[in-house]
Amino acid sequence: MLEAARARGVRVALAESCTGGMIAAALTDIPGSSDVVERGFVTYSNAAKVEMLGVRAATLEAVGAVSEEVAREMAEGALAHSGTELAVSVTGIAGPGGSEFKPEGRVCFGLAQAGAETVVETVEFGPRGRGAVRAAARDHALGMLLGALAGAA
């Protein structure tokens, strides 16, 4: 992913909730990542989503943090607050727990790119345990970034 971004001159921003910085850590574990990774926002609380990313309180009240609407606003906020060309967001229920309407393992993703429509999706990873859900969400987000970069070729 870093090589693809570097080759295109693209810098990325990350907006993380349930992954708590795991995406940023995965990228910055690699030497030379500083020329691609601009910044990460760990916005675990709703207040942080509003204050740091500009997620609308009305959206959070209407649909809750684990929603494609909030994932969209998180990704768009990360893009707007970072000056980058690409941003990914993650918000979900890592577990344990969840509800009938928002089960454990549900994770919503957003991908915002300068000059393009924001893409959102929900993945049901299932109740595989907190660590496994978080790792799967990290890997999925990295895959979304790579896919966006491959599409920009």
Secondary structure, DSSP 4 states (H G I P E B T S, - for coil): -HHHHHHHT--EEEEESTTTTHHHHHHHTSTTGGGTEEEEEE--SHHHHHHHH---HHHHHHH-SSSHHHHHHHHHHHHHTTT-SEEEEEEE--SS---SSS-TTEEEEEEEETTS--EEEEEE--SS-HHHHHHHHHHHHHHHHHHHHHHT-
